Amino acid sequence: MAKSKTRRHAFICETCKGNGYVKIIHSDDIGIHQCWTCESQGELYVDESEVVESYIDAHYITDDDIKLH
């Protein structure tokens, strides 16, 4: 398998806190379910290019922000 040139970053799933499962408490009943966000992996992956694009979108850069001195 050839290596991809994109870099991937992993981060812990916020839904299950990295466990891969969630406890759902309803009245007296406790249910344990697989995490639907990370599909029970405990981690989510994102390409580096998506991180950069989301940062740029969140911090709109103007010409005034780019100064050399």
N, C-alpha and C positions, 0 to 999 in steps of 0.2 A: 504494500500500500504506500503510495506516495504521500509525502508530508504536504500539508496545506500551508500556504504562505500567510494565511490570516492567523492572528494570535487570539486565543480564547482565554477569557478570564472566568474563574469560578467564584461564586459567592453563595453564602448560606441562605437557604430558603427562609423567608420571613414567616411563612404560614406554619411550617412544622418545626422551625428552629433547628433544622439539620437532622431531625430524627427520622424523617420519611413517613411519619404517621401523625395523626392528630386525634386528640380525645375530644369528643363532643358530648357534653353533659346536658341532658334534657330531663328535667324533673328529677326522678330517682334513677333514671337509666343512664348509664355511661357507655358510649359506643366508641370503639377505636377503629379509625378508617385510614386507608392509605392517603397520602397527601396528593391532592389533585393539582397543585401548582407545579411541583417538581417531579411528579409521577414516582414518588417514593425513593428518589435518589438522594434527597437531602441537600442537593446543590443545584444551582441554576448556572448556565453558561451564557456568556455574551461575547460577541466578537469585539475586538479592540476598536474597530472602525465605528461600531454603534455607540461605544462609550464616548468617543471623541465627538461624534456628531451630536449626541444628546447634550454634551457639555457646551458645545458651541451654541446650540439652540437655546439653552438655558441662560447663557451669558452672552447676549447679543453684543458683538464686538463692533464698535464704530471706529471711524478714522481717528477720532480723538484719543481712543484707547491705545493706538499704535504709535508710540513716540520713541525715538531712539535716544533722546536726551532730555 
